[in-house]
Amino acid sequence: MRARFDIVRRRRWFFLLSGAITVLGLAAFLLFGFNLGADFKAGSRVQLQLNEPVDVSKVREMFQQIGLSVPEGGVTVAGTRNDMAVVRFPEVLTQDQIAKINQAEKQTFPKSAGADVRTVNPIVAQQTSRKAVWSVLLASLFIVAYVSIRFEYRFAISGIVALLHDAFIVMSVFALLRLEVDLTFVAAILTIVGYSINDTIVIFDRIRENLRIARPRTFDDLEHLVDKSLWQTMSRSINTVVTVLIAAVTLYFFGGQTIHNFNLALIVGLVSGAYSSIFIASPLWVSWRGRQMRRAEAEKHTA
């Protein structure tokens, strides 16, 4: 495939774009934080799918009428249309209290789809959080080891930076939209990591093949070789992400509510993964490898 423009030589613009997204994501974390689900937070969590704009004061009043005091900041408005209320209690609700919630919800919010109540004790919440973090870290560690053995450590580090970029963007979107983070979210992150590194390895493999055919002698040659490799795999990368996106978008609109957030995470992660594989991972490797080549060229001239 013939290149229409030089991706590698414009890498600074893509680095700046990713840097700006990272800053915005960090701001979202600092301002909003995560809307942790019942899997990661002890106590009880009541999710009310109201199917209408949430009135926080009305939600609080409903719980007060059945004798439940909502903690300060205990009501979170969620959903892409702000039609979902998530109420957290530090204590475990009884079956009698849950029955009263369902009855009060039907009377106060006729359009509501019903209450989803989840409870978890502190020990389970702590263990779940620890396992979720370890699963992501171990996956990243094995990816680094695999890519380092198959290619070289510079490829591995560049690939991991791209993966962290993808995961961070998905987490930022969920923090900004106040969407719930639970175990399905962790599953989505791991799925995105697997997809993104697979696409990145395909590009890295093409770069390695072209390096064997024509070893670059200057940094300009290296830029041209990597840019050529990117465009040779461009059709494959685009076709793959579009195919998977069609399935994810279809499930997002027509799938059940239980996998709604999972599909949204996949959609954001797939787009971010395709972008980072093409515009971040390989150009980052070029910048790193280019330093070594420029240093060798400088030493050759001074010798």
Summary of the structure (lengths in Angstrom):
residues: 303
radius of gyration: 24.1
end to end distance: 40.5
largest distance: 85.9
contacts: 954
relative contact order: 0.14
helix: 71%
strand: 9%
